[in-house]
Amino acid sequence: MDRWTLYEHCVQSPRDACDLLLRAHGGAPRRLLEDFAGSAAIAREWTRRGGAAVALDLDGEALGRASDEVSAVRADVMERAPFAEGSFDVVHAGNFSLGYLRERATLLAYLRERRRLLAGGGVLVGDTYGGRNAFELGAWDRERFLEGGVRVVSTWEHRRADPVTALVENVLHFRVERDGELVARHPDAFTYRWRLWSLPELRDLALEAGFRACDVFPDASGPLAPGAALDPDFSVALVARA
Ligand SMILES: C[S@@+](CC[C@H](N)C(=O)[O-])C[C@H]1O[C@@H](n2cnc3c(N)ncnc32)[C@H](O)[C@@H]1O
């Protein structure tokens, strides 16, 4: 198993992600733009459900895993995309990828351009994390059991975190065991250098970019009720409505 396969098993749940996108939109969205798509797992699941999807990423190797049904575009999200106004019902920027856009002006320009690409009633969905441990250094293990007696331990490390600039460096490591024996290690499989945008910052920027409202979705079951508490260590999706 290569690092992208391990990533998909350990980090992603395309079914849950697509459920959340449908719920967030609330209608019958058809056209998805998956930004920062990596291996395009969400776009693949979207097309399996009958929708149309474009997956956009800088990394051509990762995009090589997109299926024939997905239209893969190798590009920087900051380039002017070759799509007409209102081309999409949903834009998805997953796994904290909005943090790649570290400057306020850059993130605002991105949000404005994606607002332009969304049809009326469309949504941009991007996630972030925060809370008690957001700027704490440390490493947290999670295990997954796969077919054939395979156990994968993924370790999520906060390697650097600066609460003054909100710049963080996070690293994903994988360890694969079969029937209790170590068969592969992928230390530093993925390294991310992000700005950890707060929810109020993201909401303000989305409204400034022309979105009419923003909701916070802790999971696919729906938006956070007004006044309800978030987990002490939260990871949530922000839903910006065009
Ligand atoms: C954390 S992965 C996200 C993978 C997947 N979307 C998910 O939800 O798990 C981030 C991806 O963003 C891509 N990326 C980073 N900066 C980018 C940019 N400016 N334009 C396009 N893709 C970018 C990287 O190549 C990488 O594949």
The ligand as a MOL file (V3000), in Angstrom:
LIG
                    3D

  0  0  0     0  0            999 V3000
M  V30 BEGIN CTAB
M  V30 COUNTS 27 29 0 0 0
M  V30 BEGIN ATOM
M  V30 1 C -4.1860 17.8690 2.7380 0
M  V30 2 S -4.2300 17.3470 1.0380 0 CHG=1
M  V30 3 C -5.9540 17.2630 0.8400 0
M  V30 4 C -6.4140 15.9590 0.2200 0
M  V30 5 C -7.9110 15.7870 0.1500 0
M  V30 6 N -8.5610 16.8970 -0.4980 0
M  V30 7 C -8.5800 15.5780 1.4790 0
M  V30 8 O -9.6530 16.1480 1.7500 0
M  V30 9 O -8.1080 14.7860 2.2940 0 CHG=-1
M  V30 10 C -3.7670 18.8230 0.3140 0
M  V30 11 C -3.5810 18.8360 -1.2020 0
M  V30 12 O -3.5730 20.2090 -1.5850 0
M  V30 13 C -2.7000 20.3580 -2.6790 0
M  V30 14 N -2.3520 21.7820 -2.7810 0
M  V30 15 C -1.6530 22.5350 -1.9030 0
M  V30 16 N -1.5910 23.8180 -2.3050 0
M  V30 17 C -2.2920 23.8900 -3.4650 0
M  V30 18 C -2.6100 24.9430 -4.3620 0
M  V30 19 N -2.1850 26.1870 -4.1300 0
M  V30 20 N -3.3450 24.6640 -5.4460 0
M  V30 21 C -3.7770 23.3930 -5.6880 0
M  V30 22 N -3.5330 22.3480 -4.8730 0
M  V30 23 C -2.7850 22.5880 -3.7720 0
M  V30 24 C -1.5540 19.4130 -2.3890 0
M  V30 25 O -0.8900 19.0420 -3.5910 0
M  V30 26 C -2.2860 18.2450 -1.7160 0
M  V30 27 O -2.5870 17.2240 -2.6410 0
M  V30 END ATOM
M  V30 BEGIN BOND
M  V30 1 1 1 2
M  V30 2 1 2 3
M  V30 3 1 2 10
M  V30 4 1 3 4
M  V30 5 1 4 5
M  V30 6 1 5 6
M  V30 7 1 5 7
M  V30 8 2 7 8
M  V30 9 1 7 9
M  V30 10 1 10 11
M  V30 11 1 11 12
M  V30 12 1 11 26
M  V30 13 1 12 13
M  V30 14 1 13 14
M  V30 15 1 13 24
M  V30 16 1 14 15
M  V30 17 1 14 23
M  V30 18 2 15 16
M  V30 19 1 16 17
M  V30 20 1 17 18
M  V30 21 2 17 23
M  V30 22 1 18 19
M  V30 23 2 18 20
M  V30 24 1 20 21
M  V30 25 2 21 22
M  V30 26 1 22 23
M  V30 27 1 24 25
M  V30 28 1 24 26
M  V30 29 1 26 27
M  V30 END BOND
M  V30 END CTAB
M  END
